[in-house]
Amino acid sequence: MKANLDGDFVVFMIGMRLNKIWAIHKWLPVFLAMPKMLKELGKSTELGLLHYESWFGRTIILVQYWRSKEQLLAYAKNDEAQHLPAWKAFNKAVGSRGSVGIWHETYLVKDGTYENIYGNMPPFGLGKVGTLEPVGKAHETAQQRLEIK
């Protein structure tokens, strides 16, 4: 299977790393902030979050799919949303002291400039927000999938 999503979109990767595992009082508030944001974003589709996937370990990773960079940036700067207070609390409690690492990467994806394939998988990642369709002979390779758009 392959997934198609009409129009441009954003892939936003965000996460944290437990640099000092024993410093629970430092990383637990950071860890607990994200579910509140995701719940808030899930309630209001107009905020722009389409879907996310998450992985947990010493480094926690969330891959998010957003409809637009404007919606992502508007959420990040919104004083009335969960993100900005959590960001300010992190900087006050942890800052650059190193007990908790945080990171994010943002990728602006233009319509038709991506490819994907899912074999023996339930709907996952872009496949949960896009339209899934069989790969077929014309789309067997990554090169073919990139050229078809």
PyRosetta script that sets phi, psi and omega in degrees:
from pyrosetta import init, pose_from_sequence

init()
pose = pose_from_sequence("MKANLDGDFVVFMIGMRLNKIWAIHKWLPVFLAMPKMLKELGKSTELGLLHYESWFGRTIILVQYWRSKEQLLAYAKNDEAQHLPAWKAFNKAVGSRGSVGIWHETYLVKDGTYENIYGNMPPFGLGKVGTLEPVGKAHETAQQRLEIK")
pose.set_psi(1, 154.8)
pose.set_omega(1, 172.1)
pose.set_phi(2, -136.3)
pose.set_psi(2, 157.9)
pose.set_omega(2, -178.3)
pose.set_phi(3, -115.8)
pose.set_psi(3, 140.8)
pose.set_omega(3, 173.6)
pose.set_phi(4, -120.8)
pose.set_psi(4, 141.3)
pose.set_omega(4, 174.9)
pose.set_phi(5, -130.6)
pose.set_psi(5, 122.1)
pose.set_omega(5, -179.1)
pose.set_phi(6, -68.2)
pose.set_psi(6, 134.7)
pose.set_omega(6, 175.3)
pose.set_phi(7, 84.8)
pose.set_psi(7, 178.0)
pose.set_omega(7, 176.3)
pose.set_phi(8, -72.7)
pose.set_psi(8, 158.3)
pose.set_omega(8, 174.3)
pose.set_phi(9, -156.0)
pose.set_psi(9, 176.0)
pose.set_omega(9, -177.5)
pose.set_phi(10, -124.2)
pose.set_psi(10, 135.5)
pose.set_omega(10, 169.8)
pose.set_phi(11, -106.2)
pose.set_psi(11, 120.7)
pose.set_omega(11, -177.8)
pose.set_phi(12, -119.5)
pose.set_psi(12, 116.6)
pose.set_omega(12, 177.5)
pose.set_phi(13, -104.6)
pose.set_psi(13, 131.6)
pose.set_omega(13, -177.3)
pose.set_phi(14, -142.9)
pose.set_psi(14, 149.5)
pose.set_omega(14, 178.6)
pose.set_phi(15, -172.9)
pose.set_psi(15, -176.9)
pose.set_omega(15, 178.5)
pose.set_phi(16, -141.9)
pose.set_psi(16, 158.3)
pose.set_omega(16, 177.5)
pose.set_phi(17, -128.7)
pose.set_psi(17, 132.9)
pose.set_omega(17, 177.5)
pose.set_phi(18, -83.4)
pose.set_psi(18, 93.5)
pose.set_omega(18, -178.8)
pose.set_phi(19, -74.5)
pose.set_psi(19, -36.2)
pose.set_omega(19, 177.3)
pose.set_phi(20, -124.8)
pose.set_psi(20, 91.3)
pose.set_omega(20, -173.4)
pose.set_phi(21, -56.3)
pose.set_psi(21, -35.7)
pose.set_omega(21, -178.2)
pose.set_phi(22, -72.0)
pose.set_psi(22, -12.2)
pose.set_omega(22, 179.9)
pose.set_phi(23, -87.1)
pose.set_psi(23, 56.4)
pose.set_omega(23, -176.3)
pose.set_phi(24, -56.3)
pose.set_psi(24, -39.3)
pose.set_omega(24, -178.7)
pose.set_phi(25, -62.3)
pose.set_psi(25, -18.5)
pose.set_omega(25, 177.9)
pose.set_phi(26, -91.8)
pose.set_psi(26, -43.9)
pose.set_omega(26, -174.7)
pose.set_phi(27, -88.7)
pose.set_psi(27, -25.0)
pose.set_omega(27, -178.0)
pose.set_phi(28, -60.9)
pose.set_psi(28, -45.1)
pose.set_omega(28, 177.0)
pose.set_phi(29, -60.2)
pose.set_psi(29, -36.3)
pose.set_omega(29, 178.0)
pose.set_phi(30, -66.3)
pose.set_psi(30, -45.9)
pose.set_omega(30, 179.5)
pose.set_phi(31, -59.6)
pose.set_psi(31, -41.6)
pose.set_omega(31, -176.8)
pose.set_phi(32, -77.2)
pose.set_psi(32, -16.7)
pose.set_omega(32, -178.8)
pose.set_phi(33, -71.3)
pose.set_psi(33, -37.8)
pose.set_omega(33, -174.4)
pose.set_phi(34, -63.6)
pose.set_psi(34, -44.9)
pose.set_omega(34, 178.7)
pose.set_phi(35, -58.2)
pose.set_psi(35, -33.5)
pose.set_omega(35, 177.6)
pose.set_phi(36, -65.1)
pose.set_psi(36, -41.6)
pose.set_omega(36, 178.7)
pose.set_phi(37, -65.4)
pose.set_psi(37, -44.5)
pose.set_omega(37, -178.7)
pose.set_phi(38, -64.3)
pose.set_psi(38, -37.7)
pose.set_omega(38, 177.3)
pose.set_phi(39, -63.8)
pose.set_psi(39, -45.6)
pose.set_omega(39, 178.4)
pose.set_phi(40, -60.4)
pose.set_psi(40, -46.3)
pose.set_omega(40, -179.6)
pose.set_phi(41, -66.0)
pose.set_psi(41, -34.4)
pose.set_omega(41, 179.4)
pose.set_phi(42, -69.0)
pose.set_psi(42, -26.2)
pose.set_omega(42, -179.5)
pose.set_phi(43, -78.5)
pose.set_psi(43, -22.5)
pose.set_omega(43, -173.5)
pose.set_phi(44, -129.4)
pose.set_psi(44, 93.0)
pose.set_omega(44, -178.4)
pose.set_phi(45, -61.6)
pose.set_psi(45, -25.2)
pose.set_omega(45, 179.7)
pose.set_phi(46, -67.2)
pose.set_psi(46, -13.4)
pose.set_omega(46, 176.3)
pose.set_phi(47, -72.3)
pose.set_psi(47, -22.4)
pose.set_omega(47, 170.4)
pose.set_phi(48, 109.2)
pose.set_psi(48, -10.4)
pose.set_omega(48, 178.2)
pose.set_phi(49, -73.7)
pose.set_psi(49, 123.6)
pose.set_omega(49, -179.4)
pose.set_phi(50, -90.4)
pose.set_psi(50, -40.9)
pose.set_omega(50, -176.0)
pose.set_phi(51, -173.4)
pose.set_psi(51, 160.6)
pose.set_omega(51, 173.0)
pose.set_phi(52, -146.9)
pose.set_psi(52, 157.0)
pose.set_omega(52, 172.8)
pose.set_phi(53, -127.7)
pose.set_psi(53, 148.9)
pose.set_omega(53, -178.9)
pose.set_phi(54, -138.0)
pose.set_psi(54, 151.8)
pose.set_omega(54, 177.8)
pose.set_phi(55, -135.0)
pose.set_psi(55, 140.7)
pose.set_omega(55, -175.2)
pose.set_phi(56, -122.4)
pose.set_psi(56, 137.7)
pose.set_omega(56, 176.4)
pose.set_phi(57, -174.5)
pose.set_psi(57, -157.3)
pose.set_omega(57, 176.0)
pose.set_phi(58, -60.6)
pose.set_psi(58, -34.3)
pose.set_omega(58, 170.9)
pose.set_phi(59, -107.7)
pose.set_psi(59, 125.8)
pose.set_omega(59, -178.8)
pose.set_phi(60, -101.8)
pose.set_psi(60, 133.0)
pose.set_omega(60, -176.2)
pose.set_phi(61, -127.8)
pose.set_psi(61, 132.6)
pose.set_omega(61, 170.5)
pose.set_phi(62, -122.5)
pose.set_psi(62, 130.7)
pose.set_omega(62, 171.8)
pose.set_phi(63, -107.5)
pose.set_psi(63, 120.8)
pose.set_omega(63, -177.5)
pose.set_phi(64, -115.5)
pose.set_psi(64, 146.0)
pose.set_omega(64, 175.5)
pose.set_phi(65, -114.2)
pose.set_psi(65, 122.7)
pose.set_omega(65, -178.4)
pose.set_phi(66, -117.4)
pose.set_psi(66, 150.6)
pose.set_omega(66, 179.3)
pose.set_phi(67, -69.7)
pose.set_psi(67, -37.7)
pose.set_omega(67, -177.9)
pose.set_phi(68, -153.0)
pose.set_psi(68, 156.8)
pose.set_omega(68, 175.9)
pose.set_phi(69, -67.5)
pose.set_psi(69, -32.5)
pose.set_omega(69, 179.5)
pose.set_phi(70, -61.3)
pose.set_psi(70, -42.1)
pose.set_omega(70, 179.4)
pose.set_phi(71, -68.9)
pose.set_psi(71, -40.1)
pose.set_omega(71, 177.2)
pose.set_phi(72, -61.0)
pose.set_psi(72, -49.3)
pose.set_omega(72, -178.6)
pose.set_phi(73, -67.1)
pose.set_psi(73, -37.0)
pose.set_omega(73, 177.9)
pose.set_phi(74, -62.9)
pose.set_psi(74, -41.4)
pose.set_omega(74, 178.4)
pose.set_phi(75, -64.7)
pose.set_psi(75, -43.6)
pose.set_omega(75, -177.9)
pose.set_phi(76, -60.6)
pose.set_psi(76, -31.9)
pose.set_omega(76, -176.2)
pose.set_phi(77, -98.3)
pose.set_psi(77, -2.1)
pose.set_omega(77, -174.5)
pose.set_phi(78, -74.2)
pose.set_psi(78, 114.1)
pose.set_omega(78, 179.7)
pose.set_phi(79, -62.2)
pose.set_psi(79, -25.3)
pose.set_omega(79, -176.0)
pose.set_phi(80, -94.7)
pose.set_psi(80, -1.0)
pose.set_omega(80, 179.4)
pose.set_phi(81, -97.2)
pose.set_psi(81, 171.6)
pose.set_omega(81, -176.4)
pose.set_phi(82, -70.1)
pose.set_psi(82, -29.2)
pose.set_omega(82, -171.5)
pose.set_phi(83, -64.3)
pose.set_psi(83, -53.5)
pose.set_omega(83, -172.7)
pose.set_phi(84, -61.4)
pose.set_psi(84, -45.5)
pose.set_omega(84, 175.3)
pose.set_phi(85, -61.0)
pose.set_psi(85, -37.3)
pose.set_omega(85, 178.0)
pose.set_phi(86, -65.7)
pose.set_psi(86, -40.5)
pose.set_omega(86, 178.9)
pose.set_phi(87, -63.8)
pose.set_psi(87, -44.3)
pose.set_omega(87, 178.4)
pose.set_phi(88, -64.4)
pose.set_psi(88, -41.1)
pose.set_omega(88, 178.8)
pose.set_phi(89, -64.3)
pose.set_psi(89, -39.7)
pose.set_omega(89, 177.7)
pose.set_phi(90, -61.2)
pose.set_psi(90, -48.4)
pose.set_omega(90, -178.4)
pose.set_phi(91, -62.7)
pose.set_psi(91, -34.4)
pose.set_omega(91, 178.7)
pose.set_phi(92, -73.1)
pose.set_psi(92, -44.8)
pose.set_omega(92, -174.7)
pose.set_phi(93, -82.3)
pose.set_psi(93, -36.1)
pose.set_omega(93, -173.6)
pose.set_phi(94, -116.1)
pose.set_psi(94, -53.2)
pose.set_omega(94, -178.7)
pose.set_phi(95, 54.2)
pose.set_psi(95, -127.1)
pose.set_omega(95, -178.7)
pose.set_phi(96, -103.8)
pose.set_psi(96, 19.3)
pose.set_omega(96, -177.7)
pose.set_phi(97, -75.0)
pose.set_psi(97, -12.2)
pose.set_omega(97, 167.0)
pose.set_phi(98, 90.8)
pose.set_psi(98, -2.3)
pose.set_omega(98, -178.5)
pose.set_phi(99, -72.5)
pose.set_psi(99, -27.6)
pose.set_omega(99, 179.4)
pose.set_phi(100, -132.3)
pose.set_psi(100, 129.5)
pose.set_omega(100, 174.3)
pose.set_phi(101, -100.3)
pose.set_psi(101, 142.6)
pose.set_omega(101, 175.0)
pose.set_phi(102, -129.7)
pose.set_psi(102, 154.8)
pose.set_omega(102, -178.8)
pose.set_phi(103, -158.0)
pose.set_psi(103, 159.3)
pose.set_omega(103, 167.8)
pose.set_phi(104, -156.2)
pose.set_psi(104, 155.4)
pose.set_omega(104, 175.4)
pose.set_phi(105, -136.4)
pose.set_psi(105, 139.9)
pose.set_omega(105, -178.3)
pose.set_phi(106, -123.4)
pose.set_psi(106, 130.4)
pose.set_omega(106, 179.7)
pose.set_phi(107, -124.7)
pose.set_psi(107, 121.9)
pose.set_omega(107, 176.6)
pose.set_phi(108, -90.4)
pose.set_psi(108, 118.8)
pose.set_omega(108, -174.3)
pose.set_phi(109, -108.1)
pose.set_psi(109, 118.2)
pose.set_omega(109, 178.0)
pose.set_phi(110, -81.5)
pose.set_psi(110, 146.4)
pose.set_omega(110, 179.1)
pose.set_phi(111, -51.0)
pose.set_psi(111, 127.2)
pose.set_omega(111, 176.3)
pose.set_phi(112, 83.8)
pose.set_psi(112, 7.2)
pose.set_omega(112, -177.2)
pose.set_phi(113, -109.6)
pose.set_psi(113, 27.8)
pose.set_omega(113, -179.0)
pose.set_phi(114, -140.2)
pose.set_psi(114, 162.9)
pose.set_omega(114, 172.9)
pose.set_phi(115, -145.2)
pose.set_psi(115, 159.8)
pose.set_omega(115, 179.2)
pose.set_phi(116, -160.0)
pose.set_psi(116, 163.4)
pose.set_omega(116, 174.4)
pose.set_phi(117, -152.9)
pose.set_psi(117, 144.5)
pose.set_omega(117, -179.8)
pose.set_phi(118, -131.9)
pose.set_psi(118, 116.8)
pose.set_omega(118, 177.5)
pose.set_phi(119, -117.5)
pose.set_psi(119, 126.1)
pose.set_omega(119, 179.9)
pose.set_phi(120, 55.5)
pose.set_psi(120, 38.6)
pose.set_omega(120, -178.3)
pose.set_phi(121, -123.4)
pose.set_psi(121, 144.9)
pose.set_omega(121, 166.9)
pose.set_phi(122, -72.2)
pose.set_psi(122, 168.4)
pose.set_omega(122, 176.8)
pose.set_phi(123, -51.5)
pose.set_psi(123, 130.5)
pose.set_omega(123, -173.0)
pose.set_phi(124, -148.5)
pose.set_psi(124, 146.8)
pose.set_omega(124, 175.7)
pose.set_phi(125, 54.6)
pose.set_psi(125, -128.5)
pose.set_omega(125, 179.8)
pose.set_phi(126, -61.3)
pose.set_psi(126, -26.6)
pose.set_omega(126, 177.3)
pose.set_phi(127, -64.3)
pose.set_psi(127, -17.6)
pose.set_omega(127, 176.9)
pose.set_phi(128, -85.4)
pose.set_psi(128, -21.5)
pose.set_omega(128, -179.4)
pose.set_phi(129, -111.2)
pose.set_psi(129, -21.2)
pose.set_omega(129, 178.7)
pose.set_phi(130, -92.4)
pose.set_psi(130, -173.3)
pose.set_omega(130, 176.4)
pose.set_phi(131, -96.8)
pose.set_psi(131, 121.6)
pose.set_omega(131, 178.3)
pose.set_phi(132, -85.2)
pose.set_psi(132, 139.0)
pose.set_omega(132, 176.3)
pose.set_phi(133, -147.2)
pose.set_psi(133, 154.4)
pose.set_omega(133, 179.0)
pose.set_phi(134, -59.8)
pose.set_psi(134, 147.5)
pose.set_omega(134, -179.8)
pose.set_phi(135, -67.8)
pose.set_psi(135, -54.4)
pose.set_omega(135, 179.4)
pose.set_phi(136, 71.9)
pose.set_psi(136, 168.3)
pose.set_omega(136, -176.5)
pose.set_phi(137, -59.0)
pose.set_psi(137, -39.1)
pose.set_omega(137, -175.8)
pose.set_phi(138, -72.2)
pose.set_psi(138, -9.8)
pose.set_omega(138, -175.6)
pose.set_phi(139, -126.9)
pose.set_psi(139, 26.0)
pose.set_omega(139, -173.2)
pose.set_phi(140, -68.7)
pose.set_psi(140, -30.7)
pose.set_omega(140, -177.2)
pose.set_phi(141, -110.7)
pose.set_psi(141, 159.5)
pose.set_omega(141, 176.3)
pose.set_phi(142, -58.5)
pose.set_psi(142, -41.1)
pose.set_omega(142, 179.4)
pose.set_phi(143, -60.4)
pose.set_psi(143, -43.2)
pose.set_omega(143, 178.7)
pose.set_phi(144, -64.6)
pose.set_psi(144, -42.3)
pose.set_omega(144, -178.7)
pose.set_phi(145, -64.7)
pose.set_psi(145, -33.9)
pose.set_omega(145, 178.5)
pose.set_phi(146, -74.7)
pose.set_psi(146, -30.1)
pose.set_omega(146, -178.6)
pose.set_phi(147, -82.4)
pose.set_psi(147, -22.5)
pose.set_omega(147, -175.9)
pose.set_phi(148, -70.5)
pose.set_psi(148, -33.5)
pose.set_omega(148, -175.3)
pose.set_phi(149, -51.4)
pose.dump_pdb("model.pdb")
